[in-house]
Amino acid sequence: MDVVAGSVIRPLVAAALCLLVAGCGFQLRGAPPVSSALQPLAVDCAENVPVQLCEAVREQLELGRIELKPPEEADFVLKISNFRQERRASAITLRAAAAEYTLRHMVDVEVLTADNIPLIEPTDLNSSETYRYDESNVLAKQREEEALREQLHDRLAQQIIFRLAPITEDRIERLRHEADQAGKEGAEPAS
């Protein structure tokens, strides 16, 4: 009888825990809630933006169940542009060789409606990482640097997603209303 009771109770406890976790707003780390008000959304990456970064952003949006479309079919466009990267020595050895390097990636993002109303003004985002450099193990350090570049792409993608999270239907309507008012005021002749 204990075996039967255990086989019934375990699934009920598991289901109750799932409901509890879902009800408290639990989400996987790195997947912030992006409002469904931003659908359909296009991700428009400039030519100089690494493909890995664009794919990381798209992947995060798809995980958040955001419908992605080409720019000409979307109601909203996330523009990612002006990618820059720096690699500079941050520590020097006694022989004047680099002992540490800092990698820094920067990108500009903005979100526009299909009729070019800005929901997020152009914003500069950046991420950086420092690593030790060993002249005697150059190949391993090159691999480490490449892995760090991928991490920086992922971090920038997460920062972009976090910027999208506060855009709700109410905020979109408020920004549209403000743009309409500004357009009307600009169109009125001066007295």
ZALUM-978020 format. One line per 10 residues: number of its first residue (from 1); their letters; for each residue z, x, y of N, C-alpha, C, O. Coordinates in pm, 1 decimal. Each point is the difference from the previous one (the first is absolute). Layout:
BEGIN
NUM) a) Z,X,Y,Z,X,Y,Z,X,Y,Z,X,Y  ...
END
This chain:
BEGIN
1) mdvvagsvir) 0.0,82.7,-118.5,0.0,-82.7,118.5,0.0,87.5,125.4,-61.4,-37.6,99.8  129.5,155.2,-101.8,1.9,89.8,113.9,-138.7,56.0,29.4,-34.9,19.2,116.5  -44.1,7.1,-219.3,-134.8,52.5,17.9,-87.2,-103.0,71.3,-77.5,34.9,89.1  90.3,-162.0,-128.3,-78.8,-106.9,62.6,43.3,-17.5,146.1,-84.3,-13.1,88.7  213.8,12.9,-64.2,49.8,-16.2,136.6,-44.6,118.0,86.7,-38.3,-19.1,115.5  42.9,139.9,-169.9,-42.6,118.0,74.3,-148.3,-3.7,31.8,-41.5,41.8,108.0  -38.8,-91.6,-201.3,-144.5,-4.9,23.5,-36.0,-106.5,103.8,-106.6,7.6,61.0  193.3,-106.1,-40.3,-24.0,-102.5,101.4,55.7,45.0,135.1,-62.5,-22.3,103.7  179.4,85.3,-104.9,67.1,37.7,123.9,-71.9,114.4,71.0,-14.0,-2.4,122.2  -31.6,102.5,-197.5,-65.2,116.4,63.4,-120.2,-39.5,85.8,-8.9,44.9,114.3
11) plvaaalcll) -83.9,-126.8,-164.4,-112.6,-39.0,86.1,44.9,-81.1,121.8,-59.5,11.7,107.1  164.3,-94.3,-122.7,49.1,-77.1,113.8,61.1,90.8,106.3,-20.8,-20.9,119.5  95.7,121.1,-162.8,58.7,95.7,94.2,-111.0,78.4,69.8,6.3,21.4,121.0  -107.6,21.6,-195.9,-111.6,74.2,59.6,-73.1,-86.2,103.3,-34.2,48.6,107.9  10.5,-174.9,-139.8,-66.7,-90.8,93.7,85.2,-21.3,124.3,-52.2,-2.2,111.4  183.4,-13.7,-129.8,89.9,-18.9,114.4,-1.1,123.7,90.0,-2.3,-13.1,122.4  4.1,132.3,-181.2,-5.4,122.8,79.0,-131.8,11.1,77.2,-1.1,42.4,115.6  -109.1,-80.3,-179.3,-130.4,3.1,68.7,1.0,-94.0,120.0,-48.5,36.0,107.2  102.9,-155.6,-124.2,6.8,-96.0,110.6,90.7,51.3,111.4,-30.6,-15.1,118.2  141.1,75.3,-156.8,92.5,54.4,98.4,-65.9,111.7,81.1,10.1,2.2,122.7
21) vagcgfqlrg) -77.1,89.7,-191.0,-65.8,111.7,67.8,-111.8,-52.3,89.9,-15.0,47.2,112.7  -62.8,-142.8,-159.8,-109.0,-55.9,80.7,56.0,-77.1,119.4,-57.2,4.9,108.9  165.8,-74.3,-127.7,58.9,-80.9,106.7,64.6,81.3,110.4,11.9,-48.5,112.5  30.2,170.7,-141.3,67.6,79.1,102.0,-96.9,81.4,83.8,43.3,75.2,87.3  -173.3,-87.9,-111.2,-98.2,70.5,81.0,-29.1,140.2,-48.8,-54.6,80.8,75.2  89.3,-49.4,-198.7,-25.3,131.9,-56.2,-150.2,27.9,-2.8,-79.8,-86.3,-36.4  43.0,208.2,75.2,-138.7,43.6,-8.8,-2.4,143.2,-47.1,97.3,73.5,16.6  -208.8,-33.8,-75.5,-16.1,138.3,-39.0,1.0,87.6,123.8,-52.6,-38.5,104.5  111.6,154.8,-115.8,3.3,91.7,112.2,-142.8,41.6,35.6,-82.2,26.2,-87.8  54.8,-20.8,216.4,-132.3,40.4,43.5,-96.9,-115.8,12.5,-114.6,20.1,40.1
31) appvssalqp) 157.5,-140.5,-73.4,-87.7,-116.2,9.8,64.0,-105.2,90.8,48.6,-102.3,-48.3  -48.5,127.4,181.1,61.5,-96.4,91.1,-82.6,-128.1,4.4,-118.8,1.1,-32.4  180.6,-109.5,71.8,-74.2,-125.6,4.8,-96.3,-0.8,118.0,41.2,15.9,114.9  -168.4,-34.4,-143.8,-100.3,-18.0,104.2,-29.5,-148.3,3.3,-28.3,-61.0,-103.1  34.7,3.7,220.4,-17.2,-143.5,16.1,-136.6,-45.7,-49.5,-101.3,66.5,21.6  101.1,-179.9,-87.6,-126.6,-58.0,-45.2,-82.4,-48.4,118.8,-116.8,-35.4,-16.0  176.8,33.6,135.0,-73.2,-38.8,121.0,-111.2,100.7,31.3,-92.8,-32.5,74.1  100.5,152.4,-128.2,-100.6,102.9,24.4,-115.3,-4.7,-99.5,-60.8,103.0,-29.2  30.9,-219.1,-22.1,-106.5,-10.1,-99.3,-115.1,-81.8,53.6,21.1,-93.1,77.7  -141.7,126.1,-117.4,-40.7,123.8,-66.4,0.5,117.2,98.3,-24.9,-15.9,119.5
41) lavdcaenvp) 53.8,132.7,-173.8,16.1,121.3,78.7,-103.8,102.8,-43.7,-30.2,12.2,-118.7  -23.2,60.3,213.7,-90.5,111.3,-29.7,70.4,130.1,34.8,74.2,6.9,98.1  -97.2,95.5,-177.9,49.5,134.0,29.2,-122.1,81.7,39.1,-87.3,26.7,-82.7  81.8,12.8,209.4,-114.3,72.1,54.6,43.2,142.6,31.5,68.7,24.2,99.2  -109.2,69.9,-184.0,38.0,140.0,17.4,-114.5,76.9,65.0,-115.2,-11.4,-41.9  147.6,89.7,144.7,-99.6,86.2,63.3,-42.3,108.1,-98.6,66.9,24.9,-100.3  -178.7,38.1,131.1,-56.1,100.5,-91.3,93.0,117.5,-25.0,-0.5,56.3,-109.5  80.5,-17.9,208.6,84.7,117.8,-18.2,131.6,-30.3,-72.9,78.8,91.4,-24.0  -54.3,-216.7,-11.0,122.5,-36.8,-71.9,-21.7,25.7,-149.5,-97.6,-48.5,-57.2  187.8,124.5,-6.5,-17.4,29.2,-143.4,-6.1,-127.4,-84.8,73.2,-96.2,23.1
51) vqlceavreq) -161.6,98.9,-120.3,-17.8,-114.2,-90.6,131.9,-33.1,-69.3,30.9,-117.3,-20.9  47.4,219.8,-15.0,127.1,-22.8,-69.0,94.8,-83.8,85.2,71.2,-85.4,-52.8  -69.6,108.6,182.1,86.7,-76.3,89.4,-45.8,-145.5,5.7,81.7,-91.5,-10.7  -211.0,70.3,27.3,-52.9,-137.3,5.7,27.0,-74.5,-130.4,37.8,-117.1,1.5  -57.1,184.6,-112.6,24.6,-63.5,-129.8,148.7,-31.4,-18.3,34.7,-103.4,-57.3  52.8,191.1,105.1,144.4,-25.1,-10.5,38.6,-124.3,80.2,82.9,-79.1,-44.9  -142.3,61.3,163.2,28.1,-118.4,82.4,-50.6,-125.7,-71.0,71.6,-99.6,-9.5  -194.3,104.8,-39.9,-56.7,-116.8,-70.8,84.6,-36.3,-121.6,25.8,-117.4,-26.2  16.8,219.3,-47.4,81.6,-23.5,-119.4,131.5,-69.3,36.7,41.2,-95.0,-66.6  24.5,142.9,173.2,125.7,-61.9,44.1,-22.6,-145.6,41.6,81.8,-86.9,-30.1
61) lelgrielkp) -192.8,60.8,99.1,-29.5,-137.4,42.5,-28.2,-90.1,-119.5,44.4,-114.7,-3.9  -118.2,167.0,-93.3,-28.3,-79.6,-119.8,127.6,-28.5,-77.8,16.3,-108.9,-55.1  75.3,207.3,50.2,129.2,-23.7,-65.3,76.8,-110.4,71.2,74.8,-74.8,-62.9  -93.6,64.7,194.7,64.3,-104.2,79.4,-78.0,-131.4,-0.4,33.0,-92.9,73.7  -135.2,86.2,-156.3,-83.1,-120.6,-17.5,-71.6,-41.4,130.0,-11.6,-118.7,30.4  -35.3,217.4,44.3,-78.2,-27.0,119.4,-147.7,3.5,-39.5,-46.6,95.1,-62.8  -24.8,-198.6,100.3,-142.9,-9.0,-31.1,-76.8,94.5,91.8,9.0,-10.0,122.4  -84.3,101.4,-182.4,-77.8,96.4,76.0,-147.2,-39.4,-0.2,-54.8,-40.3,-102.6  -7.9,52.7,218.6,-141.8,-33.6,16.6,-66.6,108.7,83.1,68.1,80.9,63.1  -202.2,-78.8,-62.9,-69.6,90.7,92.9,24.9,-43.5,144.5,27.8,-117.5,23.9
71) peeadfvlki) -37.0,208.9,72.7,31.4,-34.3,140.3,-75.6,-121.4,53.8,56.7,-78.7,75.8  -182.3,62.1,-113.2,-77.8,-112.2,53.1,42.8,-135.2,-57.2,-37.4,-104.0,54.3  115.7,103.4,-163.6,45.6,-124.6,-61.5,148.8,-27.5,21.2,49.7,-105.9,-38.1  21.3,200.9,98.7,145.8,-10.8,11.4,41.5,-65.2,131.2,-70.7,8.7,100.4  187.0,-74.3,-103.1,58.2,-56.5,121.8,77.0,104.6,80.1,21.8,-16.0,120.1  19.4,123.8,-188.2,77.1,107.0,62.2,-52.2,133.9,-49.6,-43.2,12.2,-114.6  47.5,88.8,201.9,-48.7,132.8,-37.0,108.1,103.4,30.7,47.5,11.0,113.0  -10.2,63.4,-214.8,90.1,114.1,13.6,-88.9,122.6,16.1,-70.9,38.1,-93.2  74.3,23.6,210.7,-82.2,118.2,27.5,85.7,124.6,-13.3,106.0,11.2,61.5  -153.3,81.5,-142.0,67.5,128.4,-19.5,-97.2,107.2,47.5,-111.7,10.6,-50.6
81) snfrqerras) 155.2,68.8,148.4,-93.6,97.1,58.6,73.4,124.8,46.6,122.3,10.1,-8.7  -201.0,84.3,58.5,50.9,119.9,64.3,98.9,77.3,-88.1,107.9,38.2,45.4  -145.7,-15.8,-170.9,85.9,76.0,-91.2,2.0,145.6,43.8,-104.1,59.8,27.1  224.4,-4.2,-20.6,19.0,140.1,32.3,98.8,59.6,-98.1,88.4,-68.5,-51.5  -105.0,196.4,26.8,97.3,69.5,-85.0,26.2,138.6,55.8,-88.1,65.7,55.4  212.2,-24.2,-72.2,42.0,132.3,45.3,66.4,71.5,-116.3,65.2,-61.0,-84.7  -83.5,190.6,83.3,71.7,86.0,-94.7,42.2,121.0,80.9,-83.5,78.4,45.1  212.8,-63.9,-27.2,46.9,112.3,80.8,118.1,67.4,-68.4,77.4,-63.1,-71.9  -66.4,190.8,96.0,112.2,76.1,-55.6,126.7,-41.8,73.5,3.9,-4.0,123.0  98.4,-26.7,-199.8,126.4,-41.0,61.3,110.7,102.3,-22.4,108.0,-10.8,58.3
91) aitlraaaae) -135.0,110.2,-143.0,94.9,110.8,-20.7,-81.7,124.1,-37.1,-102.0,-9.1,-68.3  148.1,122.5,113.8,-71.1,126.6,-19.0,91.8,98.2,-73.5,120.8,3.6,23.6  -180.3,75.8,-113.1,77.3,103.1,-70.8,16.9,122.0,89.7,-56.5,5.2,109.3  133.4,92.2,-154.8,20.7,124.0,74.2,-130.4,78.0,17.1,-13.8,77.8,94.5  -83.0,-98.5,-186.6,-129.7,68.8,8.7,-102.0,-80.8,79.2,-119.8,27.3,-7.2  166.2,-126.2,82.3,-84.8,-85.1,85.2,-97.8,-85.6,-79.7,-107.6,-33.6,49.5  144.2,-1.6,-171.6,-81.3,-91.3,-81.3,67.7,-137.7,1.3,121.1,-10.5,19.0  -198.9,-91.4,-39.0,54.6,-136.3,-1.3,88.2,-20.2,-122.6,-42.1,26.3,-112.7  164.0,-73.0,135.1,91.5,-30.3,-110.0,5.6,-150.0,-26.0,27.0,-43.2,-112.1  -52.6,-35.8,215.6,-2.3,-146.1,-10.4,-113.6,-53.5,85.5,-34.7,55.6,104.2
101) ytlrhmvdve) -21.6,-165.4,-152.2,-101.4,-70.9,78.0,43.9,-144.0,18.2,68.5,-56.5,-85.2  -108.2,-1.8,196.2,20.5,-142.3,23.5,-136.4,-66.0,5.6,-87.2,39.4,77.6  70.6,-140.6,-161.5,-121.9,-80.9,0.7,30.9,-126.9,77.8,105.3,-61.1,-18.3  -196.8,22.4,104.5,19.5,-122.8,77.9,-131.8,-75.8,3.5,-104.4,55.7,34.2  110.8,-183.8,-70.1,-116.5,-87.7,6.2,26.8,-108.3,103.2,109.8,-55.3,6.9  -212.0,25.6,73.4,11.7,-101.4,104.8,-121.8,-91.6,-6.7,-109.4,42.2,-37.3  130.6,-168.1,74.0,-109.3,-96.8,-0.5,30.8,-108.3,102.6,116.4,-28.3,28.4  -220.8,-32.0,26.9,16.1,-113.0,91.8,-31.7,-128.2,-74.7,-94.1,-4.3,-79.3  172.4,-100.6,104.3,-25.9,-130.3,-60.7,5.5,-108.5,107.0,71.2,12.0,99.7  -147.3,-116.9,-122.7,6.8,-119.1,82.9,-46.0,-117.8,-84.1,-73.7,16.4,-97.3
111) vltadnipli) 118.1,-135.6,136.0,-40.7,-122.6,-68.7,-57.7,-93.7,104.7,61.1,-25.4,103.8  -179.3,-25.1,-133.0,-69.4,-92.2,89.2,-35.3,-127.3,-74.9,-21.1,1.9,-121.2  14.9,-112.3,194.2,-52.5,-123.2,-59.1,-151.9,12.1,-2.1,-56.3,92.3,58.9  -9.1,-185.0,-126.3,-146.9,2.0,-5.7,-61.1,-10.5,138.8,-110.6,49.3,22.5  181.8,-113.8,72.6,-50.3,-11.5,137.1,62.5,105.8,93.3,10.6,-20.9,120.9  30.2,134.3,-179.2,47.1,119.1,71.8,127.0,-17.4,82.1,16.2,66.2,102.5  72.9,-152.8,-144.9,132.0,-9.5,62.0,90.8,99.3,-72.5,14.6,-8.4,-121.9  46.8,102.5,194.8,85.2,98.9,-66.9,132.7,-60.9,-47.5,73.7,-60.4,77.9  -45.6,77.6,-206.2,129.5,-39.6,-56.1,93.5,119.9,-3.7,121.2,-13.7,15.9  -178.8,131.0,-37.0,72.3,127.0,11.5,-88.3,90.2,84.5,-112.6,32.0,-38.1
121) eptdlnsset) 164.5,8.3,152.8,-73.1,92.0,87.7,-15.8,133.6,-72.4,76.8,29.0,-91.7  -174.1,52.7,130.5,-15.4,130.6,-65.8,132.5,76.8,-1.8,63.4,21.2,103.4  -24.6,19.1,-222.3,128.0,65.4,-22.8,-22.0,127.3,-80.5,-76.6,0.5,-96.4  143.4,106.8,135.6,-10.2,127.1,-70.5,112.9,8.2,-103.0,117.2,-13.9,34.8  -152.5,36.4,-160.9,98.1,18.0,-106.8,-13.1,141.5,-53.6,-109.1,57.1,-0.7  221.2,-0.3,-44.6,-8.0,134.4,-58.0,103.2,18.9,-107.9,101.1,-70.0,-6.3  -129.1,166.8,-78.6,90.1,35.2,-108.8,-11.2,150.9,-20.0,-108.2,57.1,13.7  220.1,7.2,-46.3,-4.0,145.4,-18.3,88.8,42.0,-116.7,89.8,-72.3,-42.9  -119.1,192.2,-6.1,74.0,56.1,-112.8,-4.5,151.6,12.2,-101.6,57.4,39.3  211.6,6.1,-72.9,8.5,146.1,2.9,14.2,51.9,-142.1,69.2,-59.7,-82.5
131) yrydesnvla) -135.6,171.6,54.4,12.1,59.8,-133.6,3.0,152.5,12.4,-51.3,58.0,95.7  112.8,4.2,-195.6,9.9,146.3,-3.6,-131.8,57.5,-50.5,-66.9,-58.4,-85.3  31.3,174.5,140.2,-124.2,65.4,-40.8,33.0,134.2,-62.6,79.0,77.0,54.6  -139.0,-49.3,-168.1,23.8,124.5,-73.2,-134.0,70.3,-18.8,-86.8,-49.5,-72.0  69.7,165.2,136.8,-125.8,74.1,-7.9,-35.3,41.0,-141.8,-118.0,16.6,-30.9  216.2,0.1,-55.8,-26.0,45.1,-136.9,-44.0,-114.5,-91.5,-40.2,24.4,-113.8  47.0,-147.9,161.5,-35.7,-113.7,-84.7,-90.1,-97.2,79.0,32.5,-117.9,14.5  -143.2,168.0,34.9,-86.3,-74.8,90.4,-57.3,-124.9,-65.5,-1.2,-106.2,62.4  -46.3,115.8,-186.0,-62.5,-114.8,-66.8,99.2,-115.5,-16.3,-34.8,-115.3,25.6  155.4,144.8,-67.1,101.9,-105.4,-14.9,33.8,-61.2,135.2,21.1,-121.0,8.6
141) kqreeealre) -15.5,200.7,96.3,31.1,-51.8,132.9,-114.7,-85.7,54.0,23.7,-96.1,73.2  -148.0,130.4,-108.9,-112.8,-83.9,39.6,10.3,-137.6,-66.7,-26.1,-102.3,63.3  63.8,100.7,-190.0,19.5,-128.1,-70.9,113.8,-79.0,62.8,-10.4,-121.4,17.5  119.5,190.5,16.5,113.1,-66.8,63.8,-41.5,-59.7,134.5,39.1,-111.8,33.7  -118.3,186.8,42.7,-45.5,-48.9,129.8,-88.3,-124.3,-18.5,11.6,-95.7,76.5  -98.4,96.7,-175.8,-85.3,-116.7,-25.0,84.3,-121.7,-39.8,-28.0,-111.7,43.5  130.0,133.1,-125.1,89.4,-110.8,-37.9,73.8,-53.2,123.2,19.7,-120.8,13.4  20.4,209.9,75.1,67.3,-43.4,123.1,-94.9,-79.6,89.5,42.4,-95.5,65.0  -169.3,133.2,-61.0,-98.0,-75.5,78.6,-11.5,-143.6,-53.1,-7.6,-95.1,77.8  6.5,80.6,-209.4,-4.9,-133.9,-59.1,125.2,-80.4,35.7,-8.8,-119.2,29.5
151) qlhdrlaqqi) 125.4,184.7,-32.4,123.9,-67.7,38.9,-5.0,-43.8,146.2,46.5,-108.6,34.6  -102.9,193.1,49.9,-11.5,-35.5,141.6,-92.5,-119.8,19.1,25.9,-85.3,84.9  -133.6,78.3,-163.2,-88.6,-117.3,4.9,77.7,-125.6,-39.4,-10.6,-103.7,65.5  88.6,114.0,-172.7,77.9,-116.1,-46.1,103.0,-42.8,104.6,19.7,-119.3,22.9  44.9,215.5,39.7,99.3,-33.0,103.7,-65.5,-66.1,121.0,53.8,-95.7,55.7  -169.6,146.5,-15.5,-71.3,-63.1,111.5,-41.5,-141.8,-37.1,8.4,-90.9,82.5  -53.1,71.7,-206.4,-37.7,-134.5,-45.4,120.3,-93.7,8.0,-13.9,-114.1,44.2  130.6,160.1,-86.0,120.3,-82.4,8.1,35.2,-30.9,145.0,39.3,-112.6,30.8  -52.6,210.5,59.2,27.7,-25.1,141.5,-93.7,-106.5,56.2,41.0,-84.5,79.5  -166.8,89.6,-121.5,-97.2,-100.4,45.9,41.3,-138.2,-48.0,-2.9,-96.1,76.8
161) ifrlapited) 40.9,85.8,-202.6,42.1,-129.1,-56.0,124.2,-51.0,73.3,9.5,-119.1,29.9  84.9,207.6,-0.9,120.0,-41.5,72.9,-34.6,-53.5,138.7,67.0,-90.3,50.1  -171.0,145.6,12.0,-43.1,-50.2,131.0,-58.3,-140.9,-9.7,7.9,-77.4,95.4  -65.9,44.6,-209.4,-59.8,-133.1,-18.5,104.9,-106.8,-30.5,-22.2,-118.0,27.4  134.7,157.9,-83.1,100.9,-95.3,-47.9,46.4,-101.1,105.6,16.6,-116.9,-34.7  5.3,154.7,161.5,50.4,-99.0,96.4,-104.9,-97.5,54.0,33.7,-88.8,78.2  -158.1,103.6,-117.8,-104.2,-89.2,52.9,2.3,-130.8,-78.4,-44.4,-6.6,-114.7  97.1,-96.8,179.1,9.9,-131.8,-61.4,-97.9,-95.9,67.4,-62.8,34.3,100.2  50.7,-152.8,-155.3,-85.7,-103.1,58.6,44.2,-30.4,143.2,-83.9,-13.8,88.9  214.7,3.2,-66.2,51.3,-26.9,135.3,-38.5,110.5,97.9,-41.1,-27.9,112.6
171) rierlrhead) 54.3,151.4,-155.0,-33.9,111.8,88.3,-149.5,1.3,30.3,-40.1,25.1,113.7  -41.8,-51.7,-214.0,-144.8,-4.1,21.4,-34.5,-108.0,101.9,-79.3,23.3,91.1  138.9,-141.6,-106.5,-28.0,-109.8,93.4,46.3,34.4,141.7,-68.9,-31.3,97.1  185.0,95.5,-85.2,51.2,40.2,131.6,-94.2,100.8,66.3,-28.7,-10.6,119.2  -18.9,108.0,-196.3,-91.4,100.3,55.1,-134.5,-61.6,37.7,-60.5,38.9,99.9  13.7,-134.8,-179.6,-124.7,-70.5,34.2,18.2,-77.4,131.0,-87.2,1.4,86.9  202.4,-69.2,-74.4,28.1,-77.4,120.9,5.4,92.1,122.3,-56.6,-32.1,104.5  124.7,146.8,-117.5,8.0,96.0,110.3,-138.7,52.0,37.8,-29.4,17.3,118.2  -55.5,7.7,-217.1,-135.8,48.4,27.3,-81.8,-108.5,70.2,-76.7,29.4,91.7  93.2,-155.1,-134.8,-69.8,-111.4,66.3,44.0,-12.2,145.3,-82.7,-17.6,89.6
181) qagkegaepa) 214.8,27.1,-66.6,52.3,-10.2,137.3,-52.5,112.9,87.3,-38.9,-22.4,114.6  37.8,142.6,-168.3,-49.5,116.2,74.5,-148.7,-16.9,30.0,-46.1,37.0,107.9  -28.7,-92.6,-202.8,-142.9,-24.5,20.9,-24.0,-103.6,107.4,-91.0,14.8,81.6  172.7,-121.0,-80.5,-14.2,-105.9,101.3,34.7,52.9,139.6,-68.5,-30.3,97.6  175.8,109.6,-89.7,41.4,55.9,128.4,-104.4,96.5,52.5,-23.1,6.4,120.8  -40.6,68.9,-209.7,-104.3,94.3,40.9,-127.5,-70.7,42.8,-77.3,54.4,78.8  54.2,-175.4,-129.8,-122.8,-74.8,29.5,11.2,-81.8,127.9,-101.6,-39.9,56.7  225.3,14.1,-10.1,17.8,-81.0,120.7,-43.5,79.2,122.4,36.5,116.6,15.0  -115.9,-180.7,74.6,-41.9,71.1,121.1,117.2,23.9,94.4,91.9,-81.5,8.3  -95.7,191.7,61.3,107.3,32.2,95.7,-14.3,-88.4,121.9,-110.9,-22.2,48.6
191) s) 223.2,-28.9,1.6,-3.0,-89.9,117.1,13.5,77.4,127.8,-0.5,-58.7,108.1
END
